[in-house]
Amino acid sequence: MPTFRDTAICIRHWDWSETSQTVSLLTREHGLIRGLAKGSKREHSRFSGGIELLTRGQIIWIAKPGAELATLTDWDLSELYPGIRASLACYYAGMYAADLCQLAVRDHDPHPGLFDALHRALGSLSPPTTQTTLAHFQWSLLVEAGYRPELARDVRTSADLAGRGTAWFYPRLGGFSAVGEGDANTGEPWGVRAETLGVLRQLSTGASPDGGEPAAERAGRLLAAYVREALGVEASSLRYVYSVPNARNLRGGS
């Protein structure tokens, strides 16, 4: 049976027994791996005392043909990401980012760019810039999952969007339009401030929003609503990040 080694971030874990765990790991070169770590919580195990949520390490596993879970044989802890434990908001943001990874990619489908984005986000989370970090991560996730929004051209008319005031975002079309008239084919458009469209353009280049955290939060709410529409499922931690009950309120103020 083949043995693999990779760097990984633990995005979910469950107790299998008093001494063992099952985990979901986002690996850089092998994608999402679900595995069983027998004896991982024993004091002198080969798992650094257990695989903790939102930590990075080097993992070795054995892939069994036809088995749902891989057999994990070694975990060497590399990074704890202390910033996510600096505040409850940072922890929730880290959990939300991990949940999105779990929902956005299939098992064994490598996305090195997504792994790098999650690694950057977990390493950058801190109370003064939580919303900016989360907006950057959501943008990266949409790009990696194939849902990058169109920011330059009108998705209904193909006209240049430069210089427009209020724009309308069409989640079904994956972009903006100057026309706010939805139909059965295009779906309901969402009204978006020109400033928020500008923030998304900054995020697309890797720049931080000129408007700071308030601007990043507005853009992040819009991206969170779009992520939910695109994936067709809501991350369980979403309500702890933006504290709103539904998609319409989530988009409010964008």
Contacts in CASP RR format, 6 or more apart in sequence:
PFRMAT RR
TARGET T0000
AUTHOR 0000-0000-0000
METHOD contacts of the structure
MODEL  1
MPTFRDTAICIRHWDWSETSQTVSLLTREHGLIRGLAKGSKREHSRFSGG
IELLTRGQIIWIAKPGAELATLTDWDLSELYPGIRASLACYYAGMYAADL
CQLAVRDHDPHPGLFDALHRALGSLSPPTTQTTLAHFQWSLLVEAGYRPE
LARDVRTSADLAGRGTAWFYPRLGGFSAVGEGDANTGEPWGVRAETLGVL
RQLSTGASPDGGEPAAERAGRLLAAYVREALGVEASSLRYVYSVPNARNL
RGGS
1 62 0 8 1.000
1 63 0 8 1.000
1 64 0 8 1.000
1 65 0 8 1.000
2 62 0 8 1.000
2 63 0 8 1.000
3 60 0 8 1.000
3 61 0 8 1.000
3 62 0 8 1.000
3 63 0 8 1.000
3 73 0 8 1.000
4 30 0 8 1.000
4 60 0 8 1.000
4 61 0 8 1.000
4 62 0 8 1.000
4 63 0 8 1.000
5 58 0 8 1.000
5 59 0 8 1.000
5 60 0 8 1.000
6 27 0 8 1.000
6 28 0 8 1.000
6 29 0 8 1.000
6 30 0 8 1.000
6 33 0 8 1.000
6 58 0 8 1.000
6 59 0 8 1.000
7 27 0 8 1.000
7 28 0 8 1.000
7 56 0 8 1.000
7 57 0 8 1.000
7 58 0 8 1.000
7 59 0 8 1.000
7 78 0 8 1.000
7 115 0 8 1.000
8 25 0 8 1.000
8 26 0 8 1.000
8 27 0 8 1.000
8 28 0 8 1.000
8 33 0 8 1.000
8 56 0 8 1.000
8 57 0 8 1.000
8 58 0 8 1.000
8 59 0 8 1.000
9 25 0 8 1.000
9 26 0 8 1.000
9 54 0 8 1.000
9 55 0 8 1.000
9 56 0 8 1.000
9 57 0 8 1.000
9 98 0 8 1.000
9 115 0 8 1.000
9 118 0 8 1.000
9 119 0 8 1.000
9 122 0 8 1.000
10 23 0 8 1.000
10 24 0 8 1.000
10 25 0 8 1.000
10 51 0 8 1.000
10 52 0 8 1.000
10 53 0 8 1.000
10 54 0 8 1.000
10 55 0 8 1.000
10 56 0 8 1.000
11 24 0 8 1.000
11 25 0 8 1.000
11 26 0 8 1.000
11 53 0 8 1.000
11 54 0 8 1.000
11 98 0 8 1.000
11 99 0 8 1.000
11 101 0 8 1.000
11 102 0 8 1.000
11 118 0 8 1.000
12 23 0 8 1.000
12 24 0 8 1.000
12 53 0 8 1.000
12 98 0 8 1.000
12 102 0 8 1.000
13 21 0 8 1.000
13 22 0 8 1.000
13 23 0 8 1.000
13 24 0 8 1.000
13 51 0 8 1.000
13 52 0 8 1.000
13 53 0 8 1.000
14 21 0 8 1.000
14 22 0 8 1.000
14 23 0 8 1.000
15 21 0 8 1.000
16 22 0 8 1.000
16 36 0 8 1.000
16 37 0 8 1.000
16 38 0 8 1.000
18 41 0 8 1.000
19 38 0 8 1.000
19 39 0 8 1.000
19 40 0 8 1.000
19 41 0 8 1.000
19 42 0 8 1.000
20 36 0 8 1.000
20 37 0 8 1.000
20 38 0 8 1.000
20 39 0 8 1.000
20 40 0 8 1.000
20 41 0 8 1.000
21 36 0 8 1.000
21 37 0 8 1.000
21 40 0 8 1.000
21 41 0 8 1.000
21 50 0 8 1.000
21 51 0 8 1.000
22 34 0 8 1.000
22 35 0 8 1.000
22 36 0 8 1.000
22 37 0 8 1.000
22 69 0 8 1.000
23 34 0 8 1.000
23 35 0 8 1.000
23 37 0 8 1.000
23 51 0 8 1.000
23 72 0 8 1.000
24 32 0 8 1.000
24 33 0 8 1.000
24 34 0 8 1.000
24 35 0 8 1.000
24 102 0 8 1.000
25 32 0 8 1.000
25 33 0 8 1.000
25 34 0 8 1.000
25 35 0 8 1.000
25 51 0 8 1.000
25 59 0 8 1.000
26 32 0 8 1.000
26 33 0 8 1.000
26 98 0 8 1.000
26 101 0 8 1.000
26 105 0 8 1.000
26 114 0 8 1.000
26 115 0 8 1.000
26 118 0 8 1.000
27 33 0 8 1.000
27 59 0 8 1.000
27 110 0 8 1.000
27 115 0 8 1.000
28 110 0 8 1.000
28 112 0 8 1.000
28 115 0 8 1.000
28 116 0 8 1.000
29 110 0 8 1.000
29 112 0 8 1.000
30 108 0 8 1.000
30 110 0 8 1.000
31 105 0 8 1.000
31 107 0 8 1.000
31 108 0 8 1.000
31 109 0 8 1.000
31 110 0 8 1.000
31 111 0 8 1.000
31 115 0 8 1.000
32 101 0 8 1.000
32 102 0 8 1.000
32 105 0 8 1.000
32 106 0 8 1.000
32 107 0 8 1.000
32 108 0 8 1.000
32 109 0 8 1.000
33 59 0 8 1.000
33 61 0 8 1.000
33 70 0 8 1.000
33 107 0 8 1.000
33 108 0 8 1.000
34 68 0 8 1.000
34 69 0 8 1.000
34 70 0 8 1.000
34 107 0 8 1.000
35 61 0 8 1.000
35 69 0 8 1.000
35 70 0 8 1.000
35 71 0 8 1.000
35 72 0 8 1.000
36 69 0 8 1.000
36 70 0 8 1.000
36 71 0 8 1.000
36 72 0 8 1.000
37 47 0 8 1.000
37 50 0 8 1.000
37 51 0 8 1.000
37 72 0 8 1.000
37 75 0 8 1.000
38 71 0 8 1.000
38 72 0 8 1.000
39 45 0 8 1.000
39 47 0 8 1.000
40 47 0 8 1.000
40 49 0 8 1.000
40 50 0 8 1.000
40 51 0 8 1.000
40 72 0 8 1.000
40 75 0 8 1.000
41 47 0 8 1.000
41 49 0 8 1.000
41 50 0 8 1.000
42 49 0 8 1.000
43 49 0 8 1.000
46 73 0 8 1.000
46 74 0 8 1.000
46 75 0 8 1.000
47 72 0 8 1.000
47 74 0 8 1.000
47 75 0 8 1.000
48 75 0 8 1.000
48 76 0 8 1.000
48 77 0 8 1.000
50 75 0 8 1.000
51 72 0 8 1.000
51 75 0 8 1.000
52 77 0 8 1.000
52 80 0 8 1.000
53 98 0 8 1.000
54 81 0 8 1.000
54 84 0 8 1.000
54 94 0 8 1.000
54 95 0 8 1.000
54 98 0 8 1.000
54 122 0 8 1.000
55 77 0 8 1.000
55 78 0 8 1.000
55 79 0 8 1.000
55 80 0 8 1.000
55 81 0 8 1.000
56 77 0 8 1.000
56 78 0 8 1.000
56 79 0 8 1.000
56 81 0 8 1.000
56 119 0 8 1.000
56 122 0 8 1.000
57 75 0 8 1.000
57 76 0 8 1.000
57 77 0 8 1.000
57 78 0 8 1.000
57 79 0 8 1.000
58 74 0 8 1.000
58 75 0 8 1.000
58 76 0 8 1.000
58 78 0 8 1.000
59 72 0 8 1.000
59 74 0 8 1.000
59 75 0 8 1.000
59 76 0 8 1.000
60 72 0 8 1.000
60 73 0 8 1.000
60 74 0 8 1.000
60 75 0 8 1.000
61 70 0 8 1.000
61 71 0 8 1.000
61 72 0 8 1.000
61 73 0 8 1.000
62 70 0 8 1.000
62 71 0 8 1.000
62 73 0 8 1.000
63 70 0 8 1.000
64 70 0 8 1.000
64 71 0 8 1.000
79 123 0 8 1.000
81 122 0 8 1.000
81 123 0 8 1.000
81 125 0 8 1.000
83 90 0 8 1.000
83 122 0 8 1.000
83 123 0 8 1.000
83 125 0 8 1.000
83 126 0 8 1.000
84 90 0 8 1.000
84 91 0 8 1.000
84 93 0 8 1.000
84 94 0 8 1.000
84 122 0 8 1.000
84 123 0 8 1.000
84 125 0 8 1.000
85 91 0 8 1.000
86 125 0 8 1.000
86 126 0 8 1.000
86 127 0 8 1.000
87 127 0 8 1.000
87 130 0 8 1.000
89 127 0 8 1.000
89 130 0 8 1.000
90 125 0 8 1.000
90 126 0 8 1.000
90 127 0 8 1.000
90 130 0 8 1.000
92 237 0 8 1.000
92 240 0 8 1.000
92 241 0 8 1.000
93 121 0 8 1.000
93 125 0 8 1.000
93 130 0 8 1.000
93 133 0 8 1.000
93 134 0 8 1.000
93 241 0 8 1.000
94 121 0 8 1.000
94 122 0 8 1.000
94 125 0 8 1.000
95 237 0 8 1.000
95 240 0 8 1.000
96 134 0 8 1.000
96 235 0 8 1.000
96 237 0 8 1.000
96 238 0 8 1.000
96 240 0 8 1.000
96 241 0 8 1.000
97 118 0 8 1.000
97 121 0 8 1.000
97 122 0 8 1.000
97 134 0 8 1.000
97 137 0 8 1.000
97 141 0 8 1.000
98 118 0 8 1.000
99 235 0 8 1.000
99 236 0 8 1.000
99 237 0 8 1.000
99 238 0 8 1.000
100 137 0 8 1.000
100 138 0 8 1.000
100 141 0 8 1.000
100 227 0 8 1.000
100 231 0 8 1.000
100 235 0 8 1.000
101 114 0 8 1.000
101 118 0 8 1.000
101 141 0 8 1.000
103 231 0 8 1.000
103 233 0 8 1.000
103 235 0 8 1.000
104 114 0 8 1.000
104 141 0 8 1.000
104 144 0 8 1.000
104 145 0 8 1.000
104 227 0 8 1.000
104 231 0 8 1.000
105 111 0 8 1.000
105 114 0 8 1.000
105 144 0 8 1.000
105 145 0 8 1.000
111 144 0 8 1.000
113 140 0 8 1.000
113 144 0 8 1.000
114 140 0 8 1.000
114 141 0 8 1.000
114 144 0 8 1.000
114 145 0 8 1.000
117 136 0 8 1.000
117 137 0 8 1.000
117 140 0 8 1.000
117 141 0 8 1.000
117 144 0 8 1.000
118 137 0 8 1.000
120 136 0 8 1.000
120 137 0 8 1.000
121 133 0 8 1.000
121 134 0 8 1.000
121 136 0 8 1.000
121 137 0 8 1.000
124 133 0 8 1.000
125 133 0 8 1.000
126 133 0 8 1.000
128 213 0 8 1.000
129 208 0 8 1.000
129 213 0 8 1.000
130 213 0 8 1.000
131 213 0 8 1.000
131 214 0 8 1.000
131 216 0 8 1.000
131 217 0 8 1.000
131 220 0 8 1.000
132 208 0 8 1.000
132 209 0 8 1.000
132 212 0 8 1.000
132 213 0 8 1.000
132 216 0 8 1.000
134 216 0 8 1.000
134 220 0 8 1.000
134 241 0 8 1.000
135 199 0 8 1.000
135 203 0 8 1.000
135 209 0 8 1.000
135 216 0 8 1.000
135 217 0 8 1.000
135 219 0 8 1.000
135 220 0 8 1.000
135 223 0 8 1.000
136 203 0 8 1.000
136 206 0 8 1.000
138 220 0 8 1.000
138 223 0 8 1.000
138 224 0 8 1.000
138 227 0 8 1.000
139 200 0 8 1.000
139 203 0 8 1.000
139 204 0 8 1.000
139 223 0 8 1.000
141 227 0 8 1.000
142 148 0 8 1.000
142 149 0 8 1.000
142 223 0 8 1.000
142 226 0 8 1.000
142 227 0 8 1.000
142 230 0 8 1.000
145 230 0 8 1.000
145 231 0 8 1.000
147 174 0 8 1.000
147 226 0 8 1.000
147 227 0 8 1.000
147 230 0 8 1.000
149 169 0 8 1.000
149 174 0 8 1.000
149 175 0 8 1.000
149 176 0 8 1.000
149 200 0 8 1.000
149 226 0 8 1.000
150 173 0 8 1.000
150 174 0 8 1.000
150 175 0 8 1.000
150 176 0 8 1.000
151 161 0 8 1.000
151 175 0 8 1.000
151 176 0 8 1.000
151 197 0 8 1.000
151 200 0 8 1.000
151 201 0 8 1.000
151 204 0 8 1.000
152 160 0 8 1.000
152 161 0 8 1.000
152 162 0 8 1.000
153 159 0 8 1.000
153 160 0 8 1.000
153 161 0 8 1.000
154 160 0 8 1.000
154 161 0 8 1.000
154 176 0 8 1.000
154 177 0 8 1.000
154 178 0 8 1.000
154 179 0 8 1.000
155 170 0 8 1.000
155 173 0 8 1.000
155 174 0 8 1.000
155 175 0 8 1.000
155 176 0 8 1.000
155 177 0 8 1.000
156 170 0 8 1.000
156 173 0 8 1.000
156 177 0 8 1.000
156 179 0 8 1.000
156 186 0 8 1.000
157 177 0 8 1.000
157 178 0 8 1.000
157 179 0 8 1.000
159 178 0 8 1.000
161 167 0 8 1.000
161 176 0 8 1.000
161 178 0 8 1.000
161 197 0 8 1.000
163 194 0 8 1.000
164 176 0 8 1.000
164 178 0 8 1.000
164 194 0 8 1.000
164 197 0 8 1.000
165 194 0 8 1.000
166 191 0 8 1.000
166 192 0 8 1.000
166 193 0 8 1.000
166 194 0 8 1.000
167 176 0 8 1.000
167 177 0 8 1.000
167 178 0 8 1.000
167 191 0 8 1.000
167 192 0 8 1.000
167 194 0 8 1.000
167 197 0 8 1.000
168 176 0 8 1.000
168 177 0 8 1.000
168 178 0 8 1.000
168 179 0 8 1.000
168 180 0 8 1.000
168 189 0 8 1.000
168 190 0 8 1.000
168 191 0 8 1.000
168 192 0 8 1.000
169 175 0 8 1.000
169 176 0 8 1.000
169 189 0 8 1.000
169 190 0 8 1.000
169 191 0 8 1.000
169 192 0 8 1.000
169 222 0 8 1.000
169 226 0 8 1.000
169 254 0 8 1.000
170 176 0 8 1.000
170 177 0 8 1.000
170 182 0 8 1.000
170 186 0 8 1.000
170 187 0 8 1.000
170 189 0 8 1.000
170 190 0 8 1.000
171 187 0 8 1.000
171 190 0 8 1.000
171 225 0 8 1.000
171 226 0 8 1.000
171 229 0 8 1.000
171 230 0 8 1.000
172 185 0 8 1.000
172 186 0 8 1.000
172 187 0 8 1.000
172 229 0 8 1.000
173 186 0 8 1.000
174 226 0 8 1.000
176 192 0 8 1.000
176 197 0 8 1.000
177 189 0 8 1.000
180 189 0 8 1.000
180 191 0 8 1.000
181 189 0 8 1.000
182 188 0 8 1.000
182 189 0 8 1.000
190 222 0 8 1.000
190 225 0 8 1.000
190 251 0 8 1.000
190 254 0 8 1.000
191 251 0 8 1.000
191 254 0 8 1.000
192 222 0 8 1.000
192 254 0 8 1.000
193 218 0 8 1.000
193 253 0 8 1.000
193 254 0 8 1.000
195 211 0 8 1.000
195 215 0 8 1.000
195 218 0 8 1.000
196 215 0 8 1.000
196 218 0 8 1.000
196 219 0 8 1.000
196 222 0 8 1.000
196 254 0 8 1.000
199 209 0 8 1.000
199 210 0 8 1.000
199 211 0 8 1.000
199 215 0 8 1.000
199 216 0 8 1.000
199 218 0 8 1.000
199 219 0 8 1.000
200 219 0 8 1.000
200 222 0 8 1.000
200 223 0 8 1.000
202 208 0 8 1.000
202 209 0 8 1.000
202 210 0 8 1.000
203 209 0 8 1.000
203 219 0 8 1.000
208 216 0 8 1.000
209 215 0 8 1.000
209 216 0 8 1.000
209 219 0 8 1.000
218 253 0 8 1.000
218 254 0 8 1.000
219 254 0 8 1.000
221 242 0 8 1.000
221 244 0 8 1.000
221 250 0 8 1.000
221 251 0 8 1.000
221 252 0 8 1.000
221 253 0 8 1.000
221 254 0 8 1.000
222 251 0 8 1.000
222 254 0 8 1.000
224 238 0 8 1.000
224 241 0 8 1.000
224 242 0 8 1.000
224 250 0 8 1.000
225 247 0 8 1.000
225 250 0 8 1.000
225 251 0 8 1.000
227 235 0 8 1.000
228 234 0 8 1.000
228 235 0 8 1.000
228 238 0 8 1.000
228 247 0 8 1.000
228 250 0 8 1.000
229 247 0 8 1.000
239 245 0 8 1.000
242 250 0 8 1.000
244 250 0 8 1.000
END
